[in-house]
Amino acid sequence: MEEFYNNIKESFKDAVLEFETINIKVDSTEWIEAHKKLRDEFNLKFFSWLSAVDWDNDVSVGEAPKESVSPCFEVITCLSDLANTNLIVVSTSIGKSDPKIDSLIEVYAGANWHEREAHEMFGINFENHPNLEKLYLPDGYEGNPMLKSFELISREVKPWPGDVDVEGMPEESESDETTDD
Amino acid sequence: MINALDPQNMNNFSEASVSVEIETEDMTLNIGPQHPSTHGVLRLVAKVDGEKVHDVKPVLGYMHRGYEKLAEVRTYPQITTLVNRIDWVAGFSNEIPFIAGAERLMEIEVPERAKHIRLILTEMARISSHFVFNGAYALEVGALTPIFYAMEDRERVLDLIESVTGGRFHPNFNRIGGVKPAAGAGPTSKKNIQDLPAGFYRDTKVAMEKVIEAADQFQNLIGGNEVFKKRTKNVGVLTAETAEAYGVSGPILRASGVKSDLRTQTDYLPYDQFDYDIPVGENGDCYDRWDVRVKEMVESAKIVLQAIDSMPSGPLQAKVPKVIKVPKGRTYVRAENPKGEMGYYIISDGGLGPYRLKVRTASFSNVSILPIMLEGALLPDLIAIMGSLDFVLGDVDR
């Protein structure tokens, strides 16, 4: 993996290798070119997945990021080379006001469904996509469920019963730090 | 041209041919969502021109449970319960990459014994998944008998999984840092942890030898069947290039001639300690996809037998904090599941649960190839092709 990482680093300066995963960030205008390059020059022909992250400090579900982040969508793809262990995660940031990015279908045909999913779940528009219709959600569904501002209704009307389950078993009460010794 | 009505040619009736091209209007055929061959609730809308299928549109979402959203409001230990419901035919193997991801971010070294137990149960899940495929696929192409054998043989493996984890389909057995003490292991006080039930090694040996026997039986019963061969050979051919661009993985990719197995490539479980082959197909047709899976069952059984012989002793759990907080960071862990590459991309912000959990499932990408594979196929081949992809809708819709 080290050798591959060094090769990647020559082309993509800000590549980061952490927790055995290589992450690179590209500009959203170079989205298509970067993927073409990774496919042709680095032989990453296997399209694993595409998805997005909603970065926001103002959240209705889960925990908000501890540090302040500038609100944006992060679009992420994962590519790999099946002949060996090479795997890379590519990401880019796009604005929230008019979220759009070029569709990857011409580079990886498999991006089709992944982009449809990201479209309905986050409201991101993939330009030049042949049929950007809903994939999972029923017709007429309003809203983008994976947004951090989208409330989880069941959690709003009924408190989560799992919250009470934080006390240890009676026999374990003497050790607080570790579960086993 | 034989005049079929001429009495002299009556013996050659079968040779009479119709030279008129019949023009038919396209018919829209709706298959599912409650069709028995769709392994859940997949719906296909196909245009049919006579016997030829074209323009197939899979309609998903009947089983969408929103796991990625739910994961954002749960803690890491709670998510294990969720993820083993993704592909319920092989529930155990869904937990592994998620747990391995959390452990990687927390930099926990899992005890060898726990890793071995995980590996054994993962391979058993693979075997039971392939048993279901064998029975169901034969049924779909018209052979009723094999499913009864397959279900009986699978039960033996499920019993073993149940004896260790307490669950047949949803084990929820992995803990961050190791595995929990087995269900049938007696009192689990701190001083006296028995991790595997009594007689487990003996029963496993018997069951795995039965698996190898069963695979051999399937090769004769199904693979040797002339009708099965006719229905599957050279049907639904998938090239390696198309498969890779669509992210098709697992046995389907290997049947197309790509020798790719994530078990050899990543270190989520100690597969490098064992000796096994990776079956690869040649033609990428339905028969090869079936054949690869039957051979895989044998290899999995061999891995389990080796793992049992070399089971290390030691603890089942690494030291972990009582309240599990995963440090800030992001990682992608993928694993070779029975249906292909399954992976979790965890983005952690240092909290009790992930900020974002992307679940990459094998069947989702595998099913996305359907419109390509079914273009121009014959209607009777539709079920044969669809069945050979071996998908589960829980794994497609998540």
Interface residues (C-beta under 8 A of the other chain):
Chain A: E18 F19 E20 T21 N23 K45 F46 F47 S48 W49 S51 V53 D54 V61 G62 E63 P65 K66 I76 C78 L82 A83 N84 T85 L87 V89 Y108 A109 G110 N112 W113 M121 K134 L135 Y136 L137 P138 P145 M146 F150 L152 R155 W160 G162 V166 G168 E171 E172 D176 E177 T178 T179 D180 D181
Chain B: L60 G61 H64 G66 E68 K69 L70 E72 V73 R74 T75 Q78 R104 L105 G177 S189 K190 E241 T242 E244 A245 Y246 G247 V248 S249 L253 V258 S260 Q265 T266 P315 Q317 A318 K319 V320 P321 K322 V323 G329 R330 T331 Y332 R334 E341 G343 Y345 I347 D349 G350 G351 L352 G353 Y355 R356 K358 R360 F364 S365 S368 D397
